[in-house]
Every structure is written in C-alpha cells, then in structure tokens.
C-alpha cells in the first residue's frame, strides 16, 4: 500500500520559516520524481517545487529564492524548506510521487501565514 505522509505545517508569522516533510512508503522512493503542490480555496492546485529522481529541481516563480526542495532517499523523505513566508503562501500543501506517469498523493498539511 502506497502512503505519503506530510508533516511540518502550522501557523507562522509573516517572514517566518517552516520545513515540511513527506515520508513515503510502498514505493521505490529513489525512482520517483517528488513534488510539492499547494491549494487555496477558489484556486487551482499550484506546483510549488519539484525534484527529479536524479536531483534536478524546479520552482514556481512565486517561491524562487525563498523555498528549497530536497530529498533524502535513505529516509524515503522529501522536504520543503520555506523561508520568508508571506500571507499569500497560506494553503494546504500536498506531496506527490510520480513514476512512469503515475502520481500518488498525500493528505496534505495546512500552512497558515498570519500575524
């Protein structure tokens, strides 16, 4: 059974930082491209950052220079370090794992940026 479990969300003040984690089971983690998406009410799901199985990264323009995606294959975990958070970063953040055009998703973790 495939499971992706996100953690690390919460409430943070503008300018603050959070680190999200997503731990996978039931897949060969090192063979999967991993990504973080986010969704806010009334908006489409947005790709935030991705990292391929070989370690190549890609970021949405809105988070470049503030967010960093990384992975530790030995721990089956992908991370999203989020710095200089702003209210517009408030969303539910989802982790995904993709292999051979098949994507799996986690349940999401809420990030709220507010003073």
Order of alpha helices (4+ residues) and beta strands (2+ residues): beta-beta-beta-beta-beta-beta-beta-beta-beta-beta-beta
